[in-house]
């Protein structure tokens, strides 16, 4: 069966520091991968999605970037964190449009920028 | 793009039925989903309905889809304390668009 992992689970970082969040998927190949941010008490905002290695689409202009160095690995990064980057970051995978593109979510990373 | 709207809060007495409503704007959504998010956790897929269906039932969960009114609902029968969570509806048309979520509170 497929599983999706995220780490770290929680992170506290000072303003201006770099960021690297990792997401990996097991049990499937060539998944679509997604990064979402959920601000406190709010819905989900799609940040990036990827349909293959090295292919990244950005949904909103921001201080963050994403990379997909391997088929089942998706990384969210920042060179210098802002206070507004605080939130709950969720990674998700799907099998693509042919399978209805149902998305399955990881456990999330809670980021606090101080 | 698609807009998906939900009420923010719902309180239900334990043992009663909960009905969470959602409206969407894009009638070309192929699938419509309900996700559950417990505190501090990721989103758990509860159920989904294909756009050519009117109803889907899965144990205590019933999904109703009214395509004419672009209205989706999730009914939870015999609501339990473990059902306390935020419930998101989502529609897909190239991308998955989420509602703001409805926080369900169970009253003992």
Backbone of each chain as ProteinMPNN parsed JSONL, in Angstrom:
{"seq_chain_A": "XXXXXXXXXXXXXXXXXXXXXXXXXXXXXXXXXXXXXXXXXXXXXXXXXXXXXXXXXXXXXXXXXXXXXXXXXXXXXXXXXXXXXXXXXXXXXXXXXXXXXXXXXXXXXXXXXX", "coords_chain_A": {"N_chain_A": [[0.833, -1.189, 0.0], [0.243, 2.347, -0.377], [2.164, 4.909, 1.159], [2.762, 8.059, 2.741], [5.196, 10.285, 3.804], [6.287, 12.877, 5.986], [8.736, 15.12, 7.096], [10.483, 17.527, 9.124], [8.171, 16.864, 11.884], [7.463, 19.02, 13.458], [8.696, 22.371, 13.591], [10.68, 25.039, 14.601], [11.807, 28.101, 13.696], [14.095, 30.857, 13.316], [13.407, 34.168, 12.02], [14.628, 34.857, 8.772], [16.224, 32.647, 8.554], [17.206, 29.593, 6.777], [15.097, 27.086, 5.128], [14.062, 23.708, 4.929], [11.873, 21.338, 4.009], [10.798, 18.014, 3.883], [9.269, 15.538, 1.843], [8.211, 12.285, 1.247], [7.12, 9.555, -0.76], [5.862, 6.266, -0.684], [5.399, 3.112, -2.304], [4.228, 3.652, -4.74], [4.557, 4.788, -8.131], [5.79, 7.48, -10.142], [4.097, 9.578, -9.102], [1.781, 12.385, -8.899], [2.725, 15.244, -7.125], [2.226, 17.411, -4.338], [2.405, 20.541, -2.592], [0.905, 22.101, 0.115], [-0.21, 24.913, 2.054], [-1.511, 25.609, 5.218], [-2.877, 28.11, 6.912], [-3.395, 29.258, 10.271], [-6.539, 28.234, 11.392], [-7.659, 28.347, 8.885], [-8.394, 27.534, 5.414], [-6.932, 25.353, 2.89], [-4.125, 26.243, 0.969], [-2.864, 25.869, -2.188], [0.488, 25.515, -2.961], [2.643, 24.497, -4.564], [2.911, 22.185, -7.303], [3.79, 19.044, -8.788], [4.365, 17.105, -11.63], [6.283, 15.382, -12.375], [9.776, 14.335, -12.194], [11.846, 17.068, -11.575], [9.959, 18.797, -12.571], [8.15, 21.517, -11.783], [5.4, 23.375, -10.735], [4.31, 26.546, -9.837], [1.935, 27.983, -7.756], [1.348, 30.357, -6.442], [2.915, 33.528, -6.053], [5.771, 33.776, -3.966], [7.828, 33.413, -1.032], [8.934, 30.963, -1.085], [10.274, 27.876, -2.441], [10.206, 24.913, -4.509], [11.353, 21.575, -5.037], [11.988, 18.615, -6.943], [13.832, 16.143, -6.698], [13.933, 13.402, -6.961], [11.809, 10.694, -8.062], [9.892, 10.114, -6.086], [10.184, 12.016, -4.152], [9.773, 15.126, -2.636], [10.545, 18.44, -2.084], [10.352, 21.255, -0.018], [11.467, 24.544, 0.152], [13.216, 27.392, 1.519], [15.19, 30.325, 1.293], [15.377, 32.434, 3.044], [13.478, 32.767, 5.771], [10.265, 34.243, 6.443], [8.141, 35.935, 8.825], [5.525, 35.532, 8.034], [5.58, 33.069, 6.86], [4.947, 31.143, 8.636], [2.979, 28.313, 9.54], [0.96, 25.423, 8.755], [2.203, 22.859, 6.954], [1.405, 20.852, 4.306], [1.929, 17.911, 2.524], [0.976, 16.175, -0.408], [-0.071, 13.394, -2.437], [-1.0, 12.092, -5.661], [-2.5, 9.869, -8.073], [-2.689, 10.897, -10.552], [-4.613, 12.292, -13.34], [-5.991, 10.286, -14.698], [-6.774, 8.459, -12.825], [-8.663, 9.759, -11.459], [-7.471, 11.479, -9.805], [-7.485, 11.615, -7.033], [-6.393, 12.905, -4.009], [-3.975, 12.174, -1.529], [-2.966, 12.746, 1.74], [-0.073, 13.716, 3.623], [1.167, 13.644, 7.078], [1.797, 16.229, 7.81], [3.718, 19.249, 8.535], [4.386, 21.371, 11.138], [5.236, 24.637, 11.09], [6.829, 27.191, 12.779], [7.707, 30.473, 12.706], [9.855, 32.671, 14.242]], "CA_chain_A": [[0.0, 0.0, 0.0], [0.999, 3.589, -0.471], [2.278, 5.748, 2.354], [3.417, 9.344, 2.512], [5.889, 10.72, 5.013], [6.801, 14.242, 6.02], [9.532, 15.506, 8.263], [10.127, 17.133, 10.485], [6.767, 17.054, 12.247], [7.372, 20.405, 13.92], [9.933, 23.11, 13.367], [10.681, 26.438, 15.03], [12.96, 28.71, 13.039], [14.116, 32.323, 13.384], [13.265, 34.922, 10.773], [15.864, 34.98, 8.011], [16.947, 31.369, 8.449], [16.734, 28.766, 5.646], [14.103, 26.062, 5.42], [13.959, 22.557, 4.042], [10.896, 20.334, 4.442], [10.87, 16.879, 2.965], [8.109, 14.666, 1.688], [8.492, 11.121, 0.418], [5.993, 8.654, -0.984], [6.245, 4.874, -0.909], [4.365, 2.209, -2.799], [3.676, 4.082, -6.019], [5.582, 5.387, -8.99], [5.385, 8.64, -10.94], [2.915, 10.266, -8.569], [1.725, 13.842, -8.831], [3.026, 15.648, -5.752], [1.682, 18.733, -4.031], [2.638, 21.207, -1.311], [-0.124, 23.028, 0.541], [-0.033, 25.577, 3.345], [-2.754, 25.88, 5.937], [-2.686, 29.082, 7.977], [-4.2, 28.938, 11.449], [-7.977, 28.443, 11.28], [-8.069, 28.638, 7.513], [-8.363, 26.416, 4.475], [-5.656, 24.976, 2.294], [-3.653, 26.987, -0.19], [-1.902, 25.116, -2.977], [1.707, 26.267, -3.192], [3.366, 23.927, -5.7], [2.629, 20.809, -7.655], [4.782, 18.468, -9.684], [3.895, 15.91, -12.342], [7.421, 14.515, -12.661], [11.083, 14.787, -11.703], [12.302, 18.343, -12.104], [8.848, 19.618, -13.094], [7.504, 22.194, -10.663], [4.513, 24.488, -11.056], [4.052, 27.384, -8.668], [0.581, 28.524, -7.805], [1.302, 31.725, -5.929], [4.257, 34.095, -5.821], [6.051, 33.681, -2.541], [9.194, 33.323, -0.55], [9.277, 29.551, -1.021], [10.523, 27.168, -3.692], [10.059, 23.463, -4.381], [12.164, 20.783, -5.955], [11.675, 17.184, -6.984], [15.074, 15.517, -7.175], [13.669, 11.998, -7.278], [10.411, 10.463, -8.43], [8.981, 10.076, -4.944], [10.667, 12.951, -3.155], [9.36, 16.501, -2.924], [11.175, 19.257, -1.051], [9.94, 22.657, 0.062], [12.632, 25.263, 0.664], [13.291, 28.845, 1.522], [16.529, 30.816, 1.641], [15.229, 33.308, 4.208], [12.1, 32.694, 6.229], [9.55, 35.406, 6.926], [7.134, 35.606, 9.839], [4.298, 35.098, 7.356], [5.727, 31.679, 6.403], [4.436, 30.231, 9.662], [1.759, 27.609, 9.157], [0.973, 23.966, 8.717], [2.529, 22.514, 5.566], [0.936, 19.511, 3.977], [2.312, 17.317, 1.246], [-0.021, 15.212, -0.872], [0.233, 12.725, -3.708], [-2.14, 11.52, -6.372], [-2.096, 9.004, -9.169], [-2.865, 11.566, -11.833], [-5.989, 12.532, -13.748], [-6.636, 9.063, -15.167], [-7.357, 7.738, -11.693], [-9.543, 10.656, -10.72], [-6.607, 12.428, -9.116], [-7.733, 11.693, -5.59], [-5.161, 13.253, -3.318], [-3.762, 11.587, -0.214], [-2.136, 13.714, 2.431], [0.844, 13.34, 4.68], [0.777, 14.092, 8.416], [2.004, 17.666, 7.947], [4.796, 19.857, 9.322], [3.992, 22.676, 11.699], [6.37, 25.56, 11.081], [6.679, 28.456, 13.493], [8.828, 31.388, 12.458], [9.854, 33.649, 15.331]], "C_chain_A": [[0.876, 1.25, 0.0], [1.036, 4.328, 0.863], [3.028, 7.017, 1.994], [3.963, 9.848, 3.829], [6.303, 12.176, 4.865], [7.675, 14.395, 7.252], [10.232, 16.826, 8.028], [8.641, 17.342, 10.754], [6.52, 18.477, 12.733], [8.736, 21.059, 13.76], [9.728, 24.541, 13.846], [11.957, 27.064, 14.493], [12.938, 30.218, 13.224], [13.915, 32.947, 12.008], [14.625, 35.036, 10.088], [16.644, 33.688, 7.862], [16.423, 30.576, 7.243], [15.771, 27.686, 6.111], [14.241, 24.916, 4.435], [12.993, 21.561, 4.66], [10.875, 19.229, 3.399], [9.606, 16.042, 2.997], [8.526, 13.491, 0.809], [7.267, 10.22, 0.364], [6.536, 7.258, -1.235], [5.078, 4.114, -1.518], [3.691, 2.639, -4.087], [4.799, 4.676, -6.85], [4.955, 6.503, -9.819], [4.131, 9.321, -10.397], [2.94, 11.752, -8.911], [1.958, 14.197, -7.361], [2.638, 17.098, -5.54], [2.202, 19.229, -2.686], [1.504, 22.198, -1.069], [0.335, 23.714, 1.826], [-1.42, 25.842, 3.925], [-2.423, 26.862, 7.05], [-3.679, 28.771, 9.089], [-5.669, 29.253, 11.207], [-8.473, 28.695, 9.876], [-7.955, 27.402, 6.644], [-6.987, 26.195, 3.906], [-5.354, 25.826, 1.063], [-2.617, 26.154, -0.921], [-0.706, 25.998, -3.293], [2.41, 25.803, -4.471], [2.776, 22.562, -6.038], [3.624, 20.36, -8.71], [4.228, 17.208, -10.322], [5.048, 14.981, -12.688], [8.707, 15.113, -12.131], [11.469, 16.087, -12.388], [11.213, 19.249, -12.633], [8.068, 20.201, -11.923], [6.628, 23.31, -11.2], [4.197, 25.235, -9.777], [2.7, 28.045, -8.826], [0.509, 29.97, -7.364], [2.726, 32.244, -5.772], [4.55, 34.134, -4.326], [7.539, 33.549, -2.295], [9.705, 31.888, -0.584], [9.577, 29.005, -2.408], [10.369, 25.681, -3.441], [10.966, 22.783, -5.383], [11.743, 19.329, -5.861], [12.891, 16.466, -7.56], [14.913, 14.041, -7.542], [12.168, 11.808, -7.485], [9.459, 10.593, -7.248], [9.44, 10.981, -3.808], [10.328, 14.369, -3.577], [9.853, 17.358, -1.77], [10.677, 20.689, -1.159], [11.055, 23.431, 0.753], [12.388, 26.759, 0.714], [14.719, 29.241, 1.871], [16.476, 31.667, 2.893], [13.768, 33.341, 4.623], [11.571, 34.045, 6.689], [8.571, 34.977, 8.001], [5.879, 35.017, 9.193], [4.402, 33.681, 6.794], [5.259, 30.673, 7.446], [3.139, 29.576, 9.198], [1.955, 26.113, 9.207], [1.128, 23.563, 7.256], [2.186, 21.05, 5.323], [1.419, 19.109, 2.597], [1.236, 16.306, 0.866], [0.467, 14.567, -2.164], [-1.066, 12.266, -4.351], [-1.612, 10.703, -7.539], [-2.263, 9.648, -10.529], [-4.319, 11.573, -12.266], [-6.706, 11.263, -14.162], [-7.298, 8.309, -14.028], [-8.226, 8.658, -10.854], [-8.787, 11.662, -9.883], [-6.986, 12.635, -7.662], [-6.415, 11.932, -4.895], [-5.142, 12.673, -1.913], [-2.686, 12.407, 0.489], [-1.205, 13.061, 3.444], [0.402, 13.922, 6.006], [1.028, 15.571, 8.672], [3.225, 18.03, 8.769], [4.308, 21.2, 9.823], [5.239, 23.542, 11.817], [5.999, 26.832, 11.823], [7.921, 29.287, 13.244], [8.752, 32.505, 13.497], [10.732, 34.862, 15.007]], "O_chain_A": [[2.062, 1.214, 0.326], [0.048, 4.359, 1.597], [3.828, 7.04, 1.059], [3.271, 9.837, 4.847], [6.625, 12.643, 3.772], [7.373, 13.854, 8.316], [10.534, 17.2, 6.895], [7.937, 17.934, 9.936], [5.477, 19.064, 12.443], [9.776, 20.401, 13.79], [8.72, 25.173, 13.529], [13.059, 26.609, 14.802], [11.859, 30.808, 13.282], [14.211, 32.341, 10.979], [15.642, 35.28, 10.738], [17.625, 33.639, 7.12], [15.332, 30.849, 6.744], [15.643, 27.404, 7.303], [14.505, 25.128, 3.252], [13.27, 21.001, 5.721], [10.929, 19.483, 2.196], [8.969, 15.869, 4.037], [9.124, 13.683, -0.25], [6.487, 10.138, 1.313], [7.547, 7.088, -1.915], [3.915, 4.437, -1.275], [2.686, 2.052, -4.487], [5.86, 5.021, -6.329], [3.769, 6.474, -10.148], [3.204, 9.609, -11.154], [4.002, 12.313, -9.181], [1.445, 13.526, -6.465], [2.716, 17.913, -6.459], [2.413, 18.445, -1.761], [1.184, 23.021, -1.926], [1.148, 23.181, 2.581], [-2.353, 26.237, 3.226], [-1.765, 26.497, 8.024], [-4.685, 28.097, 8.864], [-6.021, 30.381, 10.863], [-9.58, 29.199, 9.685], [-7.478, 26.356, 7.084], [-6.001, 26.769, 4.371], [-6.227, 26.084, 0.235], [-1.602, 25.773, -0.338], [-0.859, 27.096, -3.828], [2.73, 26.609, -5.345], [2.218, 21.878, -5.18], [4.216, 21.169, -9.423], [3.684, 16.343, -9.635], [4.825, 13.903, -13.238], [8.731, 16.256, -11.675], [11.426, 16.199, -13.613], [11.498, 20.354, -13.096], [7.412, 19.479, -11.172], [7.069, 24.104, -12.03], [3.858, 24.632, -8.759], [2.366, 28.589, -9.878], [-0.316, 30.73, -7.87], [3.632, 31.496, -5.403], [3.685, 34.482, -3.522], [8.366, 33.57, -3.206], [10.826, 31.633, -0.141], [9.188, 29.59, -3.418], [10.397, 25.235, -2.294], [11.3, 23.337, -6.43], [11.217, 18.876, -4.845], [12.964, 16.215, -8.763], [15.678, 13.507, -8.345], [11.366, 12.669, -7.123], [8.354, 11.116, -7.387], [9.121, 10.74, -2.644], [10.561, 14.767, -4.719], [9.606, 17.039, -0.607], [10.592, 21.256, -2.248], [11.533, 23.027, 1.813], [11.499, 27.304, 0.06], [15.38, 28.564, 2.658], [17.396, 31.643, 3.71], [12.922, 33.881, 3.909], [12.3, 34.872, 7.239], [8.209, 33.804, 8.088], [5.253, 34.112, 9.745], [3.411, 33.144, 6.3], [5.184, 29.478, 7.165], [2.309, 30.208, 8.545], [2.991, 25.614, 9.647], [0.284, 23.89, 6.422], [2.623, 20.152, 6.042], [1.326, 19.872, 1.636], [0.654, 15.658, 1.736], [1.3, 15.119, -2.881], [-2.084, 12.078, -3.684], [-0.454, 10.821, -7.939], [-2.007, 9.014, -11.552], [-5.164, 10.937, -11.635], [-7.921, 11.167, -13.994], [-8.278, 7.596, -14.242], [-8.496, 8.38, -9.686], [-9.375, 12.584, -9.317], [-6.819, 13.731, -7.125], [-5.43, 11.243, -5.159], [-6.148, 12.678, -1.204], [-1.642, 12.719, -0.084], [-1.504, 12.02, 4.028], [-0.614, 14.614, 6.075], [0.523, 16.117, 9.653], [3.707, 17.243, 9.584], [3.876, 22.054, 9.049], [6.173, 23.218, 12.551], [4.985, 27.466, 11.531], [9.041, 28.863, 13.532], [7.738, 33.191, 13.623], [10.842, 35.78, 15.819]]}, "seq_chain_B": "XXXXXXXXXXXXXXXXXXXXXXXXXXXXXXXXXXXXXXXXXXXXXXXXXXXXXXXXXXXXXXXXXXXXXXXXXXXXXXXXXXXXXXXXXXXXXXXXXXXXXXXXXXXX", "coords_chain_B": {"N_chain_B": [[-11.218, 30.416, -11.741], [-12.269, 27.73, -9.582], [-14.594, 28.265, -6.932], [-15.168, 27.29, -3.633], [-17.379, 26.919, -1.03], [-18.051, 26.846, 2.467], [-19.826, 26.556, 5.567], [-18.402, 27.809, 8.589], [-18.607, 26.723, 11.171], [-20.138, 24.084, 13.081], [-22.3, 22.71, 15.426], [-23.25, 19.806, 17.098], [-25.382, 17.565, 18.826], [-24.294, 14.698, 20.59], [-24.962, 11.59, 19.117], [-26.954, 12.541, 17.472], [-27.66, 13.388, 13.993], [-25.24, 14.783, 11.81], [-25.018, 17.37, 9.46], [-23.157, 18.572, 6.958], [-22.595, 21.225, 4.837], [-21.857, 22.316, 1.471], [-21.022, 24.496, -1.139], [-20.312, 24.966, -4.588], [-18.689, 26.393, -7.478], [-17.877, 25.568, -10.023], [-19.215, 23.681, -12.385], [-18.101, 21.689, -13.841], [-16.57, 20.012, -12.365], [-15.133, 16.898, -11.869], [-14.894, 14.98, -9.857], [-15.985, 15.087, -6.482], [-15.013, 15.733, -3.196], [-14.786, 14.699, 0.264], [-12.919, 15.532, 3.032], [-11.384, 14.829, 6.192], [-10.024, 16.469, 8.984], [-8.266, 16.014, 11.804], [-7.237, 17.503, 14.954], [-4.047, 18.949, 14.579], [-3.226, 17.164, 12.651], [-2.809, 15.611, 9.378], [-4.824, 15.661, 6.33], [-7.502, 13.442, 6.024], [-8.83, 11.32, 3.666], [-12.234, 10.968, 3.383], [-14.483, 10.264, 1.802], [-15.682, 10.173, -1.588], [-17.445, 11.467, -4.428], [-18.565, 10.741, -7.635], [-19.225, 12.893, -10.352], [-21.5, 12.222, -11.801], [-23.223, 11.025, -10.132], [-25.876, 10.995, -7.686], [-26.041, 10.359, -5.058], [-24.181, 8.854, -2.451], [-23.464, 6.253, -0.25], [-21.768, 5.267, 2.651], [-21.363, 3.352, 5.162], [-21.72, 5.134, 8.07], [-21.75, 7.467, 6.707], [-23.212, 9.682, 4.382], [-23.3, 11.007, 1.218], [-24.613, 13.645, -0.583], [-25.349, 14.948, -3.745], [-26.244, 17.733, -5.522], [-26.383, 18.685, -8.556], [-27.585, 20.627, -10.058], [-28.032, 22.766, -8.339], [-25.468, 23.055, -7.535], [-24.528, 21.969, -5.101], [-23.254, 20.285, -2.375], [-23.4, 17.82, 0.13], [-22.562, 16.386, 3.315], [-23.583, 13.866, 5.331], [-23.446, 12.718, 8.585], [-24.325, 10.03, 10.335], [-25.602, 9.258, 13.636], [-23.734, 10.763, 15.314], [-20.552, 10.814, 16.818], [-18.179, 11.411, 19.523], [-15.664, 11.109, 18.473], [-15.942, 12.084, 15.966], [-15.443, 14.722, 15.983], [-13.883, 17.308, 14.364], [-12.286, 19.083, 11.625], [-13.975, 19.483, 8.616], [-13.469, 19.222, 5.224], [-14.685, 20.115, 2.064], [-14.029, 19.438, -1.375], [-13.4, 20.17, -4.768], [-12.619, 19.013, -8.053], [-11.146, 20.191, -10.923], [-8.961, 20.027, -13.102], [-7.311, 21.101, -11.038], [-7.293, 20.562, -7.487], [-9.612, 22.113, -5.483], [-10.154, 23.486, -2.383], [-12.676, 23.933, 0.129], [-13.168, 26.243, 2.89], [-13.389, 24.782, 5.143], [-15.291, 23.133, 7.703], [-15.766, 23.329, 11.06], [-16.585, 20.813, 13.156], [-18.256, 20.383, 16.121], [-18.92, 18.348, 18.874], [-21.544, 18.005, 21.076], [-21.833, 16.837, 24.315]], "CA_chain_B": [[-11.049, 29.194, -10.988], [-13.413, 27.281, -8.793], [-14.784, 28.68, -5.548], [-15.862, 26.285, -2.826], [-17.733, 27.595, 0.208], [-18.626, 26.048, 3.55], [-19.985, 27.215, 6.853], [-17.193, 27.608, 9.376], [-18.815, 25.986, 12.414], [-21.36, 23.31, 13.264], [-22.343, 21.995, 16.707], [-24.257, 18.747, 17.041], [-25.425, 16.746, 20.035], [-23.864, 13.316, 20.399], [-26.049, 10.677, 18.754], [-27.746, 13.128, 16.389], [-27.009, 13.42, 12.684], [-24.585, 16.033, 11.408], [-25.075, 17.631, 8.024], [-22.199, 19.613, 6.587], [-22.943, 21.652, 3.487], [-20.799, 22.892, 0.648], [-21.442, 24.933, -2.477], [-19.178, 25.152, -5.475], [-19.079, 27.198, -8.642], [-17.499, 24.968, -11.294], [-20.047, 22.5, -12.604], [-17.37, 20.657, -14.581], [-15.792, 19.167, -11.451], [-15.385, 15.484, -12.146], [-15.068, 14.35, -8.555], [-16.113, 15.967, -5.319], [-14.431, 14.982, -2.085], [-14.85, 15.136, 1.645], [-11.77, 15.181, 3.84], [-11.494, 15.091, 7.632], [-8.759, 16.837, 9.591], [-8.264, 16.054, 13.261], [-6.27, 18.517, 15.415], [-2.616, 18.703, 14.407], [-2.972, 16.061, 11.724], [-3.061, 15.849, 7.967], [-6.189, 15.438, 5.879], [-7.858, 12.054, 5.765], [-9.917, 11.211, 2.698], [-13.391, 10.256, 3.922], [-15.285, 9.705, 0.729], [-15.807, 11.057, -2.739], [-18.573, 11.135, -5.285], [-18.378, 11.081, -9.038], [-20.179, 13.955, -10.658], [-22.74, 11.733, -12.413], [-23.995, 10.37, -9.08], [-26.643, 11.877, -6.818], [-25.892, 9.968, -3.669], [-23.279, 7.745, -2.139], [-23.529, 5.93, 1.175], [-20.665, 4.444, 3.123], [-21.563, 3.165, 6.599], [-22.452, 6.253, 8.684], [-21.61, 8.654, 5.87], [-24.019, 9.796, 3.169], [-22.986, 12.188, 0.428], [-25.646, 14.026, -1.545], [-24.883, 15.919, -4.734], [-27.269, 18.388, -6.324], [-25.584, 19.374, -9.574], [-28.313, 21.798, -10.542], [-27.778, 23.855, -7.395], [-24.039, 23.017, -7.194], [-24.543, 21.817, -3.662], [-22.765, 18.992, -1.897], [-23.534, 17.699, 1.576], [-22.078, 15.183, 3.996], [-24.367, 13.548, 6.519], [-22.848, 11.729, 9.48], [-25.358, 9.494, 11.213], [-25.172, 8.85, 14.977], [-22.465, 11.461, 15.504], [-19.794, 10.425, 18.004], [-17.145, 12.382, 19.911], [-14.53, 10.952, 17.554], [-16.205, 12.789, 14.706], [-15.007, 16.119, 16.123], [-12.784, 17.563, 13.431], [-12.639, 20.015, 10.563], [-14.334, 18.747, 7.415], [-13.257, 20.002, 4.006], [-15.103, 19.606, 0.767], [-13.095, 19.834, -2.427], [-13.793, 19.805, -6.123], [-11.466, 18.93, -8.931], [-11.21, 20.486, -12.356], [-7.519, 20.221, -13.293], [-6.681, 21.176, -9.717], [-8.209, 20.337, -6.376], [-9.903, 23.356, -4.775], [-10.748, 23.176, -1.089], [-13.411, 24.909, 0.89], [-12.452, 26.745, 4.068], [-13.507, 23.816, 6.223], [-16.326, 23.296, 8.727], [-15.357, 22.724, 12.33], [-17.696, 20.107, 13.791], [-18.113, 20.217, 17.571], [-19.92, 17.43, 19.4], [-22.021, 18.375, 22.41], [-22.16, 15.578, 25.015]], "C_chain_B": [[-12.281, 28.874, -10.158], [-13.409, 27.921, -7.427], [-15.588, 27.605, -4.845], [-16.121, 26.918, -1.473], [-18.394, 26.638, 1.194], [-18.889, 26.96, 4.733], [-18.79, 26.88, 7.717], [-17.404, 26.688, 10.577], [-20.138, 25.228, 12.381], [-21.249, 22.602, 14.601], [-23.514, 21.035, 16.673], [-24.206, 17.952, 18.335], [-25.037, 15.3, 19.679], [-25.072, 12.406, 20.142], [-26.962, 11.209, 17.664], [-26.996, 13.001, 15.068], [-26.396, 14.792, 12.446], [-24.723, 16.178, 9.905], [-24.176, 18.827, 7.725], [-22.421, 19.94, 5.116], [-21.797, 22.361, 2.79], [-21.411, 23.334, -0.681], [-20.206, 25.207, -3.311], [-19.653, 25.855, -6.74], [-18.846, 26.491, -9.968], [-18.259, 23.665, -11.513], [-19.31, 21.396, -13.36], [-16.479, 19.807, -13.685], [-16.148, 17.703, -11.663], [-15.678, 14.71, -10.873], [-15.226, 15.428, -7.494], [-15.78, 15.137, -4.087], [-14.839, 15.558, -0.737], [-13.621, 14.597, 2.372], [-12.05, 15.551, 5.29], [-10.113, 15.422, 8.168], [-8.935, 16.91, 11.098], [-7.166, 17.01, 13.721], [-4.818, 18.086, 15.215], [-2.26, 17.63, 13.405], [-3.195, 16.487, 10.287], [-4.511, 15.593, 7.623], [-6.399, 13.963, 5.555], [-9.021, 12.027, 4.776], [-11.044, 10.379, 3.315], [-14.145, 9.526, 2.829], [-15.249, 10.669, -0.45], [-16.979, 10.57, -3.578], [-18.254, 11.572, -6.694], [-19.515, 12.001, -9.454], [-21.468, 13.467, -11.311], [-23.604, 10.963, -11.408], [-24.754, 11.41, -8.271], [-26.365, 11.601, -5.346], [-24.88, 8.839, -3.564], [-23.33, 7.513, -0.648], [-22.4, 4.985, 1.533], [-20.761, 4.401, 4.638], [-22.319, 4.363, 7.169], [-22.45, 7.498, 7.818], [-22.521, 8.575, 4.656], [-23.659, 11.097, 2.483], [-24.126, 12.418, -0.549], [-25.099, 15.107, -2.463], [-26.068, 16.428, -5.538], [-26.529, 19.237, -7.359], [-26.265, 20.645, -10.055], [-28.021, 23.007, -9.656], [-26.305, 23.957, -7.015], [-23.862, 22.939, -5.679], [-24.173, 20.384, -3.304], [-22.967, 18.941, -0.384], [-22.981, 16.371, 2.056], [-22.913, 14.994, 5.251], [-23.653, 12.458, 7.295], [-23.936, 11.274, 10.43], [-24.756, 9.143, 12.57], [-23.812, 9.452, 15.316], [-21.835, 11.108, 16.846], [-18.725, 11.465, 18.321], [-15.934, 12.296, 18.988], [-14.741, 11.613, 16.205], [-15.822, 14.261, 14.788], [-13.773, 16.36, 15.273], [-13.195, 18.722, 12.528], [-12.881, 19.201, 9.304], [-14.223, 19.685, 6.207], [-13.945, 19.322, 2.833], [-14.131, 20.148, -0.275], [-13.624, 19.357, -3.763], [-12.579, 19.804, -7.008], [-11.837, 19.241, -10.372], [-9.815, 20.954, -12.719], [-6.798, 20.31, -11.958], [-7.747, 20.968, -8.656], [-8.371, 21.655, -5.625], [-10.669, 23.019, -3.513], [-11.623, 24.31, -0.592], [-12.609, 25.306, 2.122], [-12.528, 25.79, 5.24], [-14.612, 24.167, 7.194], [-15.853, 22.585, 9.981], [-16.586, 22.14, 13.013], [-17.378, 19.879, 15.259], [-19.251, 19.342, 18.061], [-20.27, 17.837, 20.818], [-22.442, 17.096, 23.146], [-23.61, 15.529, 25.499]], "O_chain_B": [[-13.211, 29.674, -10.061], [-12.352, 28.105, -6.823], [-16.561, 27.079, -5.385], [-15.191, 27.404, -0.829], [-19.172, 25.759, 0.825], [-18.256, 28.005, 4.882], [-18.222, 25.795, 7.601], [-16.494, 25.956, 10.964], [-21.11, 25.652, 11.756], [-20.235, 21.967, 14.89], [-24.622, 21.393, 16.274], [-23.131, 17.694, 18.877], [-25.401, 14.772, 18.628], [-26.068, 12.456, 20.863], [-27.663, 10.442, 17.004], [-25.846, 12.563, 15.031], [-26.955, 15.82, 12.829], [-24.561, 15.208, 9.164], [-24.419, 19.942, 8.187], [-22.432, 19.054, 4.262], [-20.9, 22.921, 3.421], [-22.224, 22.619, -1.267], [-19.176, 25.633, -2.79], [-20.847, 25.906, -7.035], [-19.54, 26.775, -10.945], [-17.957, 22.656, -10.877], [-19.831, 20.29, -13.505], [-15.717, 18.976, -14.177], [-17.319, 17.324, -11.639], [-16.594, 13.89, -10.823], [-14.675, 16.523, -7.601], [-16.209, 13.99, -3.956], [-15.186, 16.733, -0.615], [-13.32, 13.403, 2.341], [-12.836, 16.451, 5.582], [-9.139, 14.74, 7.849], [-9.663, 17.762, 11.608], [-6.25, 17.301, 12.952], [-4.417, 16.999, 15.629], [-1.101, 17.225, 13.319], [-3.702, 17.575, 10.013], [-5.334, 15.339, 8.502], [-5.573, 13.329, 4.897], [-10.065, 12.634, 5.015], [-10.836, 9.235, 3.716], [-14.409, 8.327, 2.923], [-14.84, 11.823, -0.321], [-17.436, 9.433, -3.457], [-17.727, 12.664, -6.91], [-20.634, 11.886, -8.954], [-22.44, 14.219, -11.374], [-24.59, 10.329, -11.784], [-24.334, 12.563, -8.177], [-26.443, 12.496, -4.504], [-24.746, 7.999, -4.454], [-23.25, 8.458, 0.136], [-22.114, 4.029, 0.813], [-20.292, 5.312, 5.321], [-23.465, 4.59, 6.782], [-23.089, 8.491, 8.167], [-22.599, 7.545, 3.987], [-23.706, 12.165, 3.094], [-24.551, 11.503, -1.253], [-24.464, 16.061, -2.011], [-26.798, 15.653, -6.155], [-26.105, 20.358, -7.075], [-25.603, 21.619, -10.414], [-27.794, 24.114, -10.143], [-25.926, 24.847, -6.255], [-23.146, 23.736, -5.072], [-24.705, 19.419, -3.853], [-22.723, 19.932, 0.305], [-22.937, 15.382, 1.324], [-22.944, 15.859, 6.126], [-23.299, 11.413, 6.748], [-24.416, 12.06, 11.247], [-23.584, 8.781, 12.671], [-22.852, 8.726, 15.574], [-22.505, 11.105, 17.879], [-18.404, 12.305, 17.48], [-15.257, 13.297, 18.751], [-13.818, 11.691, 15.395], [-15.869, 14.972, 13.784], [-12.748, 15.699, 15.44], [-14.293, 19.267, 12.645], [-12.084, 18.327, 8.961], [-14.797, 20.774, 6.178], [-13.81, 18.115, 2.63], [-13.496, 21.184, -0.075], [-14.216, 18.284, -3.872], [-11.611, 20.518, -6.745], [-12.73, 18.623, -10.952], [-9.52, 22.147, -12.65], [-5.772, 19.656, -11.768], [-8.938, 21.17, -8.893], [-7.386, 22.246, -5.182], [-11.702, 22.352, -3.56], [-11.358, 25.484, -0.849], [-11.522, 24.785, 2.37], [-11.813, 25.96, 6.227], [-14.853, 25.339, 7.482], [-15.575, 21.386, 9.962], [-17.504, 22.864, 13.399], [-16.368, 19.264, 15.602], [-20.409, 19.562, 17.708], [-19.388, 17.995, 21.662], [-23.301, 16.357, 22.666], [-24.028, 14.54, 26.1]]}, "name": "protein", "num_of_chains": 2, "seq": "XXXXXXXXXXXXXXXXXXXXXXXXXXXXXXXXXXXXXXXXXXXXXXXXXXXXXXXXXXXXXXXXXXXXXXXXXXXXXXXXXXXXXXXXXXXXXXXXXXXXXXXXXXXXXXXXXXXXXXXXXXXXXXXXXXXXXXXXXXXXXXXXXXXXXXXXXXXXXXXXXXXXXXXXXXXXXXXXXXXXXXXXXXXXXXXXXXXXXXXXXXXXXXXXXXXXXXXXXXXXXX"}
